[in-house]
């Protein structure tokens, strides 16, 4: 095609010039020379593009002992999309107002004019300022620095920085907090954006080599994160991606005896609960013999930010993990968490963005809450909605079709697994999934677990399913130990046999749990919901 275009242009130009009487014929330039010049120019532009997008080896940062690896052609194309889509070269990362501006506010005269000539002010204009004042007053022990929901806190690393003299202005005793890397900044770093990379190196030098980013985004996790971006761009709107990444920061937790850094909205107060539930002594994922066997499969429905998926991948490295999450924002953060916390050479989970329902291609409305990502559901009370909450329309698919797709992609074995563990923690979706299963499908699960059990007692009255739907769901799930030991709903089946050695029935397992069952069942309308009218309404709120 290029040859034809060049030849045609040359011929037409010569013809027009030659048609003029007395005109001088131009000197003909050989076709090969034109192609050589044009091809060289294109090749030169291509290499300049590669160099600009991170193919070059930038100056070594304080926190890196080796140059940033070069990217191939395809990753560089994705990196270009990151830089342009996230406005990496023009966006103010900590230099101006952002969605998390209060976290990075300082006590300077410019930021707080009322503080002029008041070096030891008690003004509560920023959380960092309050921390400094409380530390000086020996009140710091009353503050929870674990990163579990106290406003503005991000864990032990930032706590130590509060007492670090490097972050103080000696002239007015103002506290300038360490830079907190957001999800947007993470991807700009991965893409090799020059402005963000320079700022990252500057912050590392300011902190004496202490990295402000724990995920190895510039080296071993770089290609994995570019794959996450590529996948997200094909399934989410750009505006939603930006909103989620601007809210997300790294939070430190201990999972499997090691510190792990989970990306989550800075104000998410539900994450600590799920980490404690997964890592505690009574964790439902401990001692899962079914996953110790070769060919074991863990199916995580409602996997959220990926805490349970990550923990299972670490505890049972040979198990296959199928992680299913309907909420697009949580799915994106989960993908980041898996890439950043699992070794690239390990057996990676297969993450699927989908809701699970009784049939394919149905729809469901859900409310995603940045302050409580673990409470993404279709029955959030209307009065609890905040301006930050995002209503999502989710596509529903059957578990069978999701499994078949994963097998076709060769992420899980197409053959029947030796044993299957189902983790169902999906804020009420159990009332859609469990009744729709045939007996053989339900019996295929060796073990079924759930961090928060079943949800009848939490669902508002106008959004409850029918009592018959609830009863069939409860009877099936209460035959598994993790539900029988913690769910009041199981008290309706005291003689139900539990699938666990040493426990013959629900009543022999749950002790005093059922003492007030009749009063509880009456209060919650356990046997009084006549139909599914409220349950099937397409609303995200009760």
PEGIUR-V282287 format. One record per backbone hydrogen bond with DSSP energy under -0.5 kcal/mol. CO is the residue of the C=O (numbers start at 0). NH is the residue of the N-H. E is the energy in kcal/mol with one decimal. If there is no record, write none. Layout:
co:CO nh:NH e:E
co:CO nh:NH e:E
//
This chain:
co:0 nh:4 e:-2.1
co:1 nh:5 e:-2.4
co:2 nh:6 e:-2.4
co:3 nh:7 e:-2.6
co:4 nh:8 e:-2.2
co:5 nh:9 e:-2.2
co:6 nh:10 e:-2.4
co:7 nh:11 e:-2.5
co:8 nh:12 e:-2.0
co:9 nh:13 e:-2.0
co:10 nh:14 e:-2.4
co:11 nh:15 e:-2.3
co:12 nh:16 e:-2.1
co:13 nh:17 e:-2.5
co:14 nh:18 e:-1.3
co:15 nh:19 e:-0.5
co:16 nh:19 e:-0.8
co:19 nh:22 e:-2.0
co:27 nh:29 e:-0.5
co:29 nh:33 e:-1.8
co:30 nh:34 e:-2.6
co:31 nh:35 e:-2.1
co:32 nh:36 e:-2.6
co:33 nh:37 e:-2.9
co:34 nh:38 e:-2.9
co:35 nh:39 e:-2.1
co:36 nh:40 e:-2.2
co:37 nh:41 e:-2.5
co:38 nh:42 e:-2.6
co:39 nh:43 e:-2.6
co:40 nh:44 e:-2.6
co:41 nh:45 e:-2.4
co:42 nh:46 e:-2.3
co:43 nh:47 e:-2.2
co:44 nh:48 e:-2.3
co:45 nh:49 e:-2.4
co:46 nh:50 e:-2.5
co:47 nh:51 e:-2.4
co:48 nh:52 e:-1.9
co:49 nh:54 e:-2.5
co:50 nh:53 e:-1.0
co:50 nh:55 e:-1.0
co:55 nh:57 e:-0.8
co:60 nh:63 e:-1.3
co:71 nh:75 e:-1.8
co:72 nh:76 e:-1.6
co:73 nh:77 e:-1.7
co:74 nh:78 e:-2.6
co:75 nh:79 e:-2.1
co:76 nh:80 e:-1.5
co:77 nh:81 e:-2.1
co:78 nh:82 e:-2.4
co:79 nh:83 e:-2.3
co:80 nh:84 e:-2.6
co:81 nh:85 e:-2.6
co:82 nh:87 e:-1.8
co:86 nh:89 e:-1.4
co:86 nh:90 e:-2.7
co:90 nh:92 e:-1.0
co:91 nh:93 e:-1.3
co:97 nh:100 e:-1.7
co:99 nh:102 e:-1.4
co:99 nh:103 e:-0.9
co:100 nh:103 e:-0.7
co:100 nh:104 e:-0.5
co:101 nh:126 e:-0.5
co:107 nh:111 e:-2.7
co:111 nh:114 e:-2.4
co:112 nh:115 e:-1.5
co:114 nh:117 e:-2.1
co:117 nh:120 e:-1.3
co:125 nh:129 e:-1.9
co:126 nh:130 e:-2.2
co:127 nh:131 e:-2.0
co:128 nh:132 e:-2.2
co:129 nh:133 e:-2.7
co:130 nh:134 e:-2.5
co:131 nh:135 e:-2.1
co:132 nh:136 e:-1.3
co:133 nh:138 e:-2.9
co:133 nh:139 e:-0.7
co:134 nh:137 e:-1.4
co:138 nh:141 e:-1.9
co:139 nh:142 e:-1.9
co:142 nh:144 e:-0.8
co:149 nh:152 e:-2.2
co:153 nh:251 e:-0.6
co:154 nh:158 e:-1.8
co:155 nh:159 e:-2.3
co:156 nh:160 e:-1.3
co:157 nh:161 e:-1.0
co:158 nh:161 e:-0.8
co:158 nh:162 e:-0.6
co:159 nh:162 e:-0.8
co:160 nh:163 e:-1.8
co:162 nh:164 e:-0.6
co:163 nh:166 e:-1.8
co:164 nh:167 e:-1.7
co:166 nh:175 e:-2.8
co:167 nh:169 e:-0.7
co:168 nh:172 e:-2.0
co:168 nh:173 e:-0.6
co:173 nh:168 e:-2.0
co:173 nh:175 e:-0.6
co:174 nh:106 e:-0.8
co:174 nh:176 e:-0.6
co:178 nh:180 e:-0.6
co:180 nh:249 e:-0.5
co:181 nh:185 e:-2.1
co:182 nh:186 e:-1.9
co:183 nh:187 e:-1.9
co:184 nh:188 e:-2.3
co:185 nh:189 e:-2.2
co:186 nh:190 e:-2.1
co:187 nh:191 e:-0.5
co:187 nh:192 e:-2.4
co:188 nh:191 e:-1.1
co:192 nh:196 e:-2.4
co:193 nh:197 e:-2.4
co:194 nh:198 e:-1.9
co:195 nh:199 e:-2.6
co:196 nh:200 e:-2.2
co:197 nh:201 e:-2.1
co:198 nh:202 e:-2.6
co:199 nh:203 e:-2.1
co:200 nh:204 e:-2.1
co:201 nh:205 e:-2.2
co:202 nh:206 e:-1.8
co:203 nh:208 e:-3.1
co:204 nh:207 e:-1.5
co:206 nh:209 e:-1.2
co:208 nh:210 e:-0.5
co:211 nh:180 e:-0.6
co:214 nh:216 e:-2.8
co:215 nh:218 e:-1.2
co:215 nh:220 e:-2.3
co:217 nh:68 e:-0.6
co:218 nh:221 e:-1.2
co:220 nh:224 e:-2.2
co:221 nh:225 e:-1.9
co:222 nh:226 e:-1.9
co:223 nh:227 e:-1.7
co:224 nh:228 e:-2.2
co:225 nh:229 e:-2.3
co:226 nh:230 e:-2.3
co:227 nh:231 e:-2.7
co:228 nh:232 e:-2.6
co:229 nh:233 e:-1.0
co:231 nh:234 e:-1.3
co:231 nh:235 e:-2.1
co:236 nh:240 e:-2.1
co:237 nh:241 e:-2.6
co:238 nh:242 e:-2.3
co:239 nh:243 e:-2.5
co:240 nh:244 e:-2.6
co:241 nh:245 e:-2.4
co:242 nh:246 e:-0.9
co:243 nh:246 e:-0.6
co:243 nh:247 e:-1.1
co:244 nh:182 e:-1.7
co:244 nh:183 e:-1.0
co:246 nh:265 e:-2.1
co:247 nh:182 e:-1.2
co:248 nh:263 e:-2.1
co:250 nh:261 e:-2.8
co:252 nh:254 e:-0.6
co:252 nh:259 e:-4.1
co:254 nh:257 e:-1.0
co:257 nh:254 e:-2.7
co:259 nh:252 e:-2.8
co:259 nh:261 e:-0.7
co:261 nh:250 e:-1.9
co:261 nh:263 e:-0.5
co:263 nh:248 e:-2.4
co:264 nh:267 e:-2.0
co:266 nh:268 e:-0.7
co:269 nh:273 e:-1.5
co:270 nh:274 e:-2.4
co:271 nh:275 e:-2.6
co:272 nh:276 e:-2.4
co:273 nh:277 e:-2.2
co:274 nh:278 e:-2.3
co:275 nh:279 e:-1.7
co:279 nh:282 e:-1.6
co:282 nh:285 e:-1.0
co:284 nh:287 e:-0.6
co:286 nh:288 e:-1.3
co:287 nh:290 e:-1.6
co:287 nh:291 e:-0.6
co:288 nh:291 e:-1.0
co:288 nh:292 e:-0.8
co:292 nh:295 e:-1.5
co:294 nh:417 e:-0.7
co:294 nh:418 e:-0.6
co:295 nh:319 e:-2.6
co:296 nh:298 e:-0.5
co:296 nh:420 e:-3.0
co:297 nh:299 e:-0.6
co:297 nh:321 e:-2.9
co:298 nh:300 e:-0.7
co:298 nh:422 e:-3.3
co:299 nh:301 e:-0.6
co:299 nh:302 e:-0.5
co:299 nh:323 e:-3.2
co:300 nh:424 e:-2.2
co:302 nh:305 e:-2.4
co:305 nh:309 e:-2.7
co:306 nh:310 e:-2.5
co:307 nh:311 e:-2.5
co:308 nh:312 e:-2.0
co:309 nh:313 e:-1.7
co:310 nh:314 e:-2.6
co:311 nh:315 e:-2.9
co:315 nh:318 e:-1.8
co:319 nh:297 e:-3.0
co:320 nh:322 e:-0.6
co:320 nh:349 e:-2.8
co:321 nh:299 e:-3.0
co:321 nh:323 e:-0.5
co:322 nh:351 e:-3.2
co:323 nh:301 e:-2.5
co:323 nh:302 e:-1.7
co:324 nh:353 e:-0.9
co:325 nh:327 e:-0.5
co:326 nh:330 e:-2.6
co:327 nh:331 e:-2.2
co:328 nh:332 e:-2.0
co:329 nh:333 e:-2.6
co:330 nh:334 e:-2.2
co:331 nh:335 e:-1.8
co:332 nh:336 e:-2.5
co:333 nh:337 e:-2.4
co:334 nh:338 e:-2.0
co:335 nh:339 e:-2.6
co:336 nh:340 e:-1.6
co:337 nh:341 e:-1.6
co:342 nh:345 e:-2.1
co:345 nh:347 e:-0.8
co:348 nh:350 e:-0.7
co:349 nh:322 e:-2.0
co:351 nh:324 e:-2.5
co:351 nh:353 e:-1.0
co:354 nh:356 e:-0.5
co:354 nh:396 e:-2.1
co:358 nh:361 e:-0.6
co:361 nh:395 e:-2.5
co:363 nh:393 e:-3.6
co:365 nh:367 e:-0.5
co:365 nh:391 e:-3.3
co:366 nh:376 e:-1.1
co:367 nh:369 e:-0.5
co:367 nh:389 e:-2.6
co:368 nh:371 e:-1.5
co:370 nh:268 e:-2.6
co:371 nh:374 e:-2.1
co:372 nh:375 e:-0.7
co:374 nh:376 e:-0.7
co:376 nh:366 e:-2.7
co:379 nh:541 e:-2.0
co:380 nh:383 e:-1.9
co:381 nh:384 e:-1.3
co:385 nh:388 e:-1.4
co:389 nh:367 e:-3.0
co:391 nh:365 e:-2.4
co:391 nh:393 e:-0.6
co:393 nh:363 e:-1.7
co:394 nh:354 e:-2.7
co:395 nh:360 e:-1.6
co:395 nh:361 e:-0.9
co:396 nh:356 e:-2.2
co:397 nh:401 e:-1.9
co:398 nh:402 e:-2.3
co:399 nh:403 e:-2.2
co:400 nh:404 e:-2.1
co:401 nh:405 e:-2.1
co:402 nh:406 e:-2.3
co:403 nh:407 e:-2.2
co:404 nh:408 e:-1.9
co:405 nh:410 e:-2.0
co:405 nh:411 e:-1.0
co:406 nh:409 e:-1.3
co:418 nh:296 e:-2.4
co:419 nh:445 e:-1.5
co:419 nh:446 e:-1.5
co:420 nh:298 e:-3.0
co:420 nh:422 e:-0.5
co:421 nh:423 e:-0.6
co:421 nh:448 e:-2.9
co:422 nh:300 e:-2.9
co:422 nh:424 e:-0.7
co:425 nh:428 e:-1.2
co:427 nh:430 e:-1.9
co:428 nh:431 e:-1.8
co:428 nh:432 e:-2.2
co:429 nh:433 e:-1.8
co:429 nh:434 e:-0.5
co:431 nh:435 e:-0.5
co:432 nh:436 e:-0.6
co:433 nh:436 e:-1.4
co:437 nh:441 e:-2.5
co:438 nh:442 e:-2.5
co:439 nh:443 e:-0.8
co:440 nh:443 e:-0.5
co:441 nh:444 e:-1.4
co:443 nh:445 e:-0.7
co:446 nh:421 e:-2.6
co:448 nh:423 e:-2.6
co:449 nh:452 e:-0.6
co:454 nh:457 e:-1.7
co:454 nh:458 e:-1.5
co:459 nh:462 e:-2.0
co:460 nh:463 e:-1.2
co:463 nh:534 e:-0.8
co:465 nh:469 e:-2.4
co:466 nh:470 e:-2.8
co:467 nh:471 e:-2.1
co:468 nh:472 e:-1.8
co:469 nh:473 e:-2.8
co:470 nh:474 e:-2.6
co:471 nh:475 e:-1.4
co:472 nh:476 e:-2.4
co:473 nh:477 e:-2.8
co:475 nh:478 e:-1.1
co:476 nh:479 e:-2.0
co:478 nh:498 e:-3.4
co:479 nh:482 e:-1.1
co:479 nh:483 e:-2.3
co:480 nh:484 e:-2.1
co:482 nh:485 e:-1.0
co:482 nh:486 e:-2.2
co:485 nh:487 e:-0.6
co:486 nh:489 e:-1.3
co:487 nh:490 e:-1.9
co:488 nh:491 e:-1.3
co:489 nh:492 e:-2.1
co:490 nh:493 e:-0.5
co:492 nh:495 e:-1.6
co:493 nh:506 e:-2.3
co:495 nh:505 e:-1.2
co:497 nh:499 e:-2.2
co:499 nh:502 e:-1.9
co:501 nh:503 e:-0.5
co:502 nh:499 e:-0.5
co:505 nh:508 e:-1.3
co:505 nh:509 e:-2.3
co:509 nh:512 e:-2.3
co:510 nh:513 e:-0.6
co:511 nh:514 e:-1.7
co:513 nh:516 e:-1.6
co:515 nh:519 e:-2.1
co:516 nh:520 e:-3.1
co:517 nh:521 e:-1.8
co:518 nh:522 e:-2.2
co:519 nh:523 e:-2.4
co:520 nh:525 e:-2.4
co:521 nh:524 e:-0.8
co:524 nh:527 e:-1.1
co:524 nh:528 e:-0.6
co:527 nh:529 e:-0.8
co:528 nh:466 e:-3.0
co:531 nh:535 e:-2.3
co:532 nh:536 e:-0.5
co:533 nh:536 e:-0.7
co:536 nh:538 e:-1.9
co:539 nh:379 e:-1.3
//
